């Protein structure tokens, strides 16, 4: 009849004996469990009471146990999620530090680039100031070269006449 019953196992109320034995096992009180079972079955054999006389555990106790089990499970989940959150936080901080490092490096490179651009502009301006002087010197060189050629021609003529 138990196998064909339509109620699920969780809906069938638990007997007082099973409830108490489960409690002792869950708490790890095995010696107390052995003592309880010895006395329990001894009283049943003497006929002091039958197992049916003890009745069933009220649904509130079973519900409390279920809530307690769910509470433990949720606490474990909470610890697991906190651990994952801490790992994610550490990873985020590490990535943020790397980002800051690279940002500072980029700023330093950008400043160096600006400084080099300013140096190049200054050197170009300085070079451009030399250009008129170079033109002037090349003109002087050309005129002096012409004069030298003329003087050498005049000297050759003078030597030829002598």
C-alpha distance (Angstrom), angle and dihedral (degrees) to the residues before:
residue distance angle dihedral
X1 . . .
X2 3.80 . .
X3 3.81 91.8 .
X4 3.78 92.9 50.1
X5 3.79 96.3 43.6
X6 3.78 114.8 117.8
X7 3.81 95.0 -141.4
X8 3.77 116.8 97.3
X9 3.78 119.8 -123.4
X10 3.79 92.3 -106.1
X11 3.82 91.1 55.9
X12 3.84 95.4 52.1
X13 3.81 108.2 92.8
X14 3.79 115.0 -116.9
X15 3.80 120.8 -118.7
X16 3.80 118.3 -114.8
X17 3.80 91.6 -115.2
X18 3.82 93.4 52.2
X19 3.79 91.5 46.0
X20 3.79 92.8 51.7
X21 3.84 93.5 43.8
X22 3.80 91.0 49.5
X23 3.79 89.9 49.8
X24 3.82 92.4 51.8
X25 3.82 92.0 47.2
X26 3.80 91.7 48.0
X27 3.81 91.3 50.8
X28 3.83 91.6 46.9
X29 3.80 94.1 -118.2
X30 3.80 97.5 142.6
X31 3.83 97.0 155.3
X32 3.79 90.6 52.0
X33 3.81 88.3 47.8
X34 3.82 91.3 53.4
X35 3.82 91.6 47.9
X36 3.80 91.5 47.6
X37 3.78 93.8 49.2
X38 3.82 91.8 47.1
X39 3.82 92.8 51.8
X40 3.79 93.3 39.8
X41 3.79 95.8 54.8
X42 3.80 91.2 40.4
X43 3.82 90.9 56.9
X44 3.83 90.9 46.6
X45 3.83 90.5 51.4
X46 3.81 92.2 49.8
X47 3.77 87.9 53.3
X48 3.81 95.6 -121.7
X49 3.80 87.6 136.4
X50 3.76 139.9 -17.0
X51 3.75 126.5 -120.0
X52 3.82 88.7 -111.9
X53 3.82 91.0 58.4
X54 3.78 93.5 63.1
X55 3.77 92.8 65.6
X56 3.75 131.5 -156.8
X57 3.78 131.2 -55.5
X58 3.79 112.5 -98.8
X59 3.80 112.8 -105.9
X60 3.81 90.7 -116.8
X61 3.82 92.1 68.6
X62 3.78 92.3 48.5
X63 3.78 90.1 47.2
X64 3.81 90.4 49.6
X65 3.80 90.0 52.5
X66 3.78 90.9 50.5
X67 3.78 90.6 49.3
X68 3.79 90.7 48.3
X69 3.81 91.4 51.1
X70 3.80 90.4 48.3
X71 3.81 89.5 47.9
X72 3.83 90.6 53.7
X73 3.78 91.1 47.9
X74 3.78 91.4 49.3
X75 3.82 91.0 48.9
X76 3.81 90.0 52.7
X77 3.80 89.4 48.7
X78 3.80 89.7 48.5
X79 3.81 91.6 52.3
X80 3.79 90.3 47.6
X81 3.81 91.8 49.4
X82 3.81 92.0 45.7
X83 3.79 89.5 52.1
X84 3.80 90.4 49.6
X85 3.82 90.2 46.8
X86 3.82 91.0 50.6
X87 3.81 90.8 50.3
X88 3.79 90.2 48.5
X89 3.81 90.0 48.2
X90 3.81 91.5 51.2
X91 3.80 90.8 48.0
X92 3.81 90.2 48.1
X93 3.82 91.8 50.3
X94 3.80 90.9 48.3
X95 3.80 91.8 49.8
X96 3.80 90.3 45.6
X97 3.82 90.6 52.5
X98 3.80 90.3 49.3
X99 3.80 89.5 48.5
X100 3.81 90.7 51.0
X101 3.81 90.6 48.0
X102 3.80 92.1 51.5
X103 3.81 91.6 43.9
X104 3.82 90.7 53.5
X105 3.81 90.2 46.2
X106 3.81 89.9 50.6
X107 3.82 91.4 49.5
X108 3.80 90.7 49.7
X109 3.82 91.4 49.5
X110 3.82 90.7 47.2
X111 3.81 91.0 51.1
X112 3.79 90.7 48.5
X113 3.81 89.5 49.3
X114 3.81 91.2 51.6
X115 3.80 90.7 48.6
X116 3.81 91.0 50.3
X117 3.82 91.5 48.2
X118 3.81 89.4 52.1
X119 3.82 89.8 48.9
X120 3.81 91.1 50.3
X121 3.83 91.7 49.5
X122 3.80 90.8 48.4
X123 3.82 91.2 49.0
X124 3.83 91.4 48.0
X125 3.80 90.3 51.9
X126 3.80 89.9 46.9
X127 3.84 90.4 48.9
X128 3.81 91.2 48.4
X129 3.79 89.6 54.1
X130 3.83 88.4 58.0
X131 3.79 93.6 52.0
X132 3.87 96.9 77.6
X133 3.79 89.5 46.1
X134 3.81 89.9 50.7
X135 3.81 91.0 50.1
X136 3.76 89.9 49.2
X137 3.81 91.7 49.2
X138 3.82 92.7 47.6
X139 3.83 89.3 51.1
X140 3.81 89.9 50.4
X141 3.80 89.8 47.9
X142 3.81 92.0 50.9
X143 3.80 92.8 47.7
X144 3.80 92.1 47.2
X145 3.81 89.8 48.2
X146 3.82 90.2 51.3
X147 3.76 90.7 47.8
X148 3.80 90.6 49.5
X149 3.80 90.6 50.8
X150 3.79 91.2 48.6
X151 3.79 91.5 47.9
X152 3.80 91.4 48.4
X153 3.83 89.7 49.6
X154 3.80 91.2 49.3
X155 3.78 90.6 47.3
X156 3.83 91.2 49.9
X157 3.84 89.0 50.7
X158 3.75 91.0 47.3
X159 3.80 91.2 49.6
X160 3.81 89.6 47.7
X161 3.82 91.6 52.8
X162 3.76 93.0 48.0
